[in-house]
Structures are given as structure tokens and as C-alpha cells.
Amino acid sequence: MAALSDRKIEIVRTLVETAPDKVVGGLQRALAETGGDTVLARIKELVDGEARDRMLRNAIFQPIAPLCVGDGSDKRRLVFPARALTLLWRGLKTYAPGPVEAATAAAAGVVKAIAKEQRPPDPTKAFDAVIAVAAEGLRSSDVRDLRSAVELCDRARPGGADAFIACLQIAPVVRLTLPRLAEWLAQPGEDTAAAARLAYKDAVAIAEDAGPRFFEMLAAQLTPPWMVLRLISAIMDKPTERYLSESELGGFPERVMDEIDESLTAIARMDLDGGAPSGRAAGRTVALITQQTFELEGCIELTRDHGWGHRIMGEKKALAEVVEGRLREGEKLVGAALPIQTFGFGRNRRSAPKLDSPPDPKAVVRLMTLLHFASEIRLCANYGGFSAMHAKVVEKLGGLVDHYVDEVLADVRNGDAPDPVIAHGYLRVAAEVNALIRDDKAAELVRRRAAAACAPPGNVVTIDA
């Protein structure tokens, strides 16, 4: 097979250079087994080189790289176009080849030392030198790529280039904090608070208005980003709501509260026809809200009667109401997926499982969506304020399923079930319900009872999990 022409290779090079990091990583993994004598060998070499170059770039610009995402137009948080970082790095190779080469050598020294199981040298000085010339180049250079990066940032948001340069100026301070972030979050105390305050003071010593940028850069390093509230609280010694709201950092908690409001709407709109993924996603959103409200209450001195405290209490109440409203749908959905029919009138009226047709797939999916939702929220129900309703609904559904299973098995044994195969299908649904509201052992018990009752003489029916 003929090798790709130079023109096609250049097209591929352009595509790879403009692709997101995840795409380049995926290409590198896909081409990992490519041999040296295949038509894809040059593409593999190109992708590997691009991946190595991006690793170096991201290491040098580690304090700011997580802020470079998408088109940089997010109005809620400080971000820059991902393309701006690409242009900046490419332009620096022309504008300041010496510092770039020194940083490359420093990074290679780290890799070499690790390979030899030696203590790696500290590349910070070389990396920060590149950061310094990057800020200088964006301010004054006529290098095309650097000018393009400036224009791209300014198009994404007013003053975007100035904000980008300002972040580069405090990047060395942020870099020093990164190895300690996990400790500051996991082990709050006076020692860690003092260290965080020193880092904050170093940042604002560079620029008086650097405080919000400092925390934006730290938040971008965290998962989830709103955990930065702990650092803000530590530095400000758990501020009062009024003090924090009137400071330049008041936007951070307000952003979290806005996210909570949006999440509440998403839970209320949970798609019951979406199946297990939809239910689990909504359940995880409930858990997220409980975590966010917990952090807000733990990091800020709130007053319940007004302001943020009143808003958060309202959000917690709204969460309990929307979750309880969803849980109340459980009995109706069980009735649709495991239908009951009624016979007779007055005192002779009785009910029995309706086994004349197979389970309705849509009704089963809707029930399973809700049950996956209920299963996902069980650990946060207590703090969320809906534990009583959750326990009540689970107990109620458990009783309904137990009664239904007993009735179906009785009909099968008595010969009242029109078709044991149909009965078998309903018992499988009941087993899945038991797995979600109880555990796998309860589900397996239903499966075994169904297998014993529904199997034809001399045969064994297997009930799949």
C-alpha cells in the first residue's frame, strides 16, 4: 500500500494540531500497535510527537491550562479559548526559543531521572521562565500566533487578553500551591489555613485585584471546582455571609447556588422513559445538591432568615419536595408494571395479578427509572431531608412486590395462570424491583421461587439476573 503523500500528511498534521487533547490521546492509543512499515507509520509518528509536545506544554502551563476550554465564552467562570493556549505555545517557539528549549531540557531531565529511579530535578525555574516571557510576548510581540491568541481571547470576552496575561503573572504562585491543594482540602486547620493565606498574599502582592483570579485558577484544578469554597473559607476564617457577599469573592458561592437551582429543575424534569441511566443521573444530581449545600453551610456563617442562608434553606426545602414528589410516583408505576385486576362486586370483590399478556416494556422501563433514582439517593436521603419519605416508599413498594409475587406463584401452582411463561416474565420484573429496593439476595430468592414454580415437569427454568 502506497504511503500518504506529503500534502496529505500536512492536512493530517493540521487536523491533529487543532484537535482537543482528548482526541489526540485517543488517536495515540488507537495507533499504538501500528507497525513501522505500514501506511499509518508516519501518522503515528506525527500523533506521538504532538502528544509529547502537548504534555510538555501542559506541564509548563499547568496553573492556567485547565482554564483553556472550549471557546472561552462561559460567562459564569473565568475561562479562555483552548485554541489560545495552542497559539501561545506555537508562538513562543518563535518568540522565545531559548526559554522553550531550556524548559524542554528540564522536562527531559525529570523523565530521565524517573526512569533511573533517581530524585528528579525541579523544573519549576525553567517553566516559570517560559511563563514570564509568554506574558511579555502577549503584551508586546508582533509574532503572528501571539497576536492571534490575544485577538481570540478578546473575542471570547471583553478584556480577555488582559485577564489571560494577568493569570500568567500569578501562575508561578499558583504552581507552588498545587502540590499542597489536596492537603489543604483534606486536612483543614490553622497550619494549612496559614499556608493558604500566605499563597493568597503572594498573589495579591503581584496585583491587588488578583484574588478572584487566584481562586479561579485553583478551582479549575479541583474536582469538583466548587471545593474551592473550603480554601476561601480557610483564608477568610469562615466569613460571615455579609462579609463574603460584599467582597470580591462573593461570586463563588453565588455560582454554586445558581447551579443548585438549575439542578433542581433537571430533577423535576427527569425522563421516566429514559431508563436506568436517566434515573441514576437524576439521583447523582440529588447527591450533588446535598454536597453543595453542605459545603455552603460549612464554609460560611449563614443567617437563615435572609440572604444566602434563606436562599439555601429554600433550595433544601425545594429539593426535599421534588424528591418526595418523584418517590410518590412509585406505587402508581408498580401498578402499571405489575398490574392487578379486580373481580366481583361488594363483599365478593377480590383482586389478582393480571397475567393474560406479557409485561408492558414501557411501564417496566418507567418503573426501573424511578427505582434506580431511589437507589441512587439512599445515602444522601438523611441530610437531604427526605429520609422518612424514602424509607416509607421503599417499605410500601417492598410489601406490594412481596404480595404480588406470592399471588403469581399461587396462580401458577393452582393452574390459574393462563400462560406460565407470561407469569415467569412478571416474576422477573419483580425480582429486578427487589434488587433495587432491597438487595441481590432478595432478587435471587424471587428468581429461585419462580424457577421452581414455572418450570415444566422434568425441566429447569433459569431466571437471568
Buried (B, 14 or more C-beta within 10 A) or exposed (E): EEEBEEEEBEEBBEEBBEBBBEEBBEBBEEBEEBEEEBEBBBBBBBBBEBBEBBBBBBBBBBBBBBBBBEBBEBEEBBBBBBBBBBBBBBBBBBBBEEBBEBBBEBBEBBEEEEEEEEEBEEBEEBBBBBBBBBBBBBEEBEBEBBBBBBBBBBBBBEEBBBBBBBBBBBBBBBBBBEEEBEEBBEEBEEEBBEBBBBBBEBBBEBEEEBBBBBBBBBBBBBEEBBBBBBBBBBBBEBBBBBBBBEBEBBBBBBBBBEBBEEBBEBBBEBEBEBBBEBBBBBBBBBBBBBBBBBBBBEBBBBEEEEBBBBBBBEBBEBBBBBBBEBBEBBEEBBBBBBBBEEEEEEEEEEEBBEBEEEBBEEBBBBBBBBBBBBBBBBEBBEBBBBBEBBEEBBEBBBEBBBBBBEBBBBBBEEEBBEEBEBBBBBBBBBBBBBBBBBEEEBBBBBBEBBBEBBBEEEEEBEBEE
